[in-house]
Amino acid sequence: MLRWRAPAQWVRRWKDPSWKCRSGWSKDWLVADPLAPINPASGTKAGSEGASFVLDIGGTWTRASCWPLSAEEPIRMVRTPSRTNHPETPADQLIDQLVDLIVSMAPATKGSKVAISLGAALDHDRGVVYGSAPLWGDSATDVPISARLNARVPNVQWVVKNDVTAMLAAYRAVHSELDASKIAVVTVSSGIAARYDDPSSRIMPTDPAGLQGEIGHLPAVTNDLHLECACGVSDHVAAFASGPGIRAVAGAIAMRADPDVLAVSAVVLSPEEFERTFAAALDADDPFAHSVLREAVNPIADVFTYLLTTQPDIERIVMAGGVIESIGVHYRRAVLRRMRHRGVYHTSSSHPAWLESVIVLARSPQETSPLVGAAILAGADARRATWIQ
């Protein structure tokens, strides 16, 4: 089999010698004073010992930039070689293509450090990926991503972190008022995951596999609607409440909906048109769109209920990610509606303002930027910080 290589235009684009990593911070990518102290629980800023290049790899897009981020250099974007974008391509080929893409983008300068935010279930200690439904579907093959990158370009120090871990680090960095608070960041995009930390110990708890917060693969409590998750298992939370999940819910409900309701709905179910038309339909109070969203968010609202029931000291659950950027206000409203009716026993109904204060949206994508978070964590690694254990 021929080895996949990065297209020539990618190599030219990323290896262009005129593209210099400049100092400075982009106003578009920071929501706080860049000179302000970073919360110790999130690590330290990447300086001479930190990363010089950052990547954020998601199921749909890969974003990359020199570090520090600069107004002179926009964030570069290419489509990720993934199951989301190429559903017919075998997982082993997608893995090879992703490694090739990373190598083609990153600088190969000896001694440089590249910080990567990766949308996958990842053991941070070993740099091993257990799986990623948006990237590789139901593949269960462990991928030693750090080792593969080291083998390809041994002169570079590769720092690979989970994307939601990076998002939490970025959020911590701009919210010093929450230094002593327990918070959770939840991404809702092509997949769903969460991270929380213990600010008192500066440790992010993990299980024996080095994982935490893979809530998208928890079982979803549903009525008579059953959907398959991208990982191959039926009725996971992400099968309903993620971006692809919402479209799957819409398709299932459309099959049994009142034809008169469908006839007046502006929602187009095709993959190319769904996201845009669904968001517009929600804004227009389309009954079909809102019925779909209510059904789709029930499983993730239930996860939040379980979380707050067992850990009532969590002061903030921050929702972020592509779905939230598109329909966040509607999504949060539907989650709160479910939690008020079937939420934390007694407290949801007796203290509704508490739910409103805990379940919040990221104010902007920059507030939870995985690129910023990856760089912060790379700087923390250089100083042997204990935030990721």
JOCOR-V379800 format. One record per backbone hydrogen bond with DSSP energy under -0.5 kcal/mol. CO is the residue of the C=O (numbers start at 1). NH is the residue of the N-H. Records with the same first field share a line. If there is no record, write none. Layout:
# JOCOR-V379800
CO->NH + NH
This chain:
# JOCOR-V379800
7->10 + 11
8->12
9->13
10->14
11->15
12->16
16->19
18->20
20->22
26->29
27->30
33->36
39->42
40->43
45->47
47->50
52->67
53->115
54->65
55->117
56->58 + 63
57->119
60->80
61->58
62->78
63->56
64->76
65->54
70->73
72->74
73->70
76->64
78->62
80->82
82->86
86->89
90->94
91->95
92->96
93->97
94->98
95->99
96->100
97->101
98->102
99->103
100->104
101->105
102->106
109->112
112->157
113->52 + 53 + 115
114->159
115->55
116->118 + 161
117->57
118->120 + 163
120->122
121->130 + 131
122->124
123->127 + 128
127->146
128->123 + 130
129->143
131->121
132->136 + 137
133->137
134->84
135->83
136->139
142->144
143->129 + 145
144->148
145->149
146->150
147->151
148->152
149->153
153->156
155->111
156->158
157->114 + 159
158->160
159->116 + 161
161->118
162->166
163->167
164->168
165->169
166->170
167->171
168->172
169->173
170->174
171->174
172->175
175->178
176->179
178->181
181->183
182->315 + 316
183->197
184->318
185->195
186->320
187->189 + 193
188->323 + 324
189->243
191->189
192->216
193->187
195->185
197->199
198->201 + 202 + 203
203->198 + 205
207->210
210->124
211->207
213->194 + 215
214->217
215->218
216->238
218->237
220->222
224->226
227->235
229->232
233->229 + 236
235->220
236->239
237->240 + 241
238->242
242->246
243->247
244->248
245->249
246->250
247->251
248->252
249->253
250->254
251->255
253->256 + 257
258->261 + 262
259->263
260->264
261->265
262->265
267->269
270->273 + 274
273->277
274->278
275->279
276->280
277->281
278->282
279->283
280->284
281->286
282->285
286->290
287->291
288->292
289->293
290->294
291->295
292->296
293->297
294->298
297->301
298->302
299->303
300->304
301->305
302->306
303->307
304->308
305->309
306->310
307->311
311->314
313->182
316->184 + 318
317->319 + 360
318->186
319->362
320->188
321->325
322->326
323->327
324->328
327->331
328->332
329->333
330->334
331->335
332->336
333->337
334->338
335->339
336->340
337->341
338->342
339->343
344->348
345->347
346->350
347->351
351->354 + 355
352->356
353->357
354->358
355->359
358->317 + 360
360->319
364->367 + 368
365->368
366->369
369->373
370->374
371->375
372->376
373->377
374->378
375->379
376->44 + 380
377->381
378->382
379->383
380->385
381->384
387->204 + 389
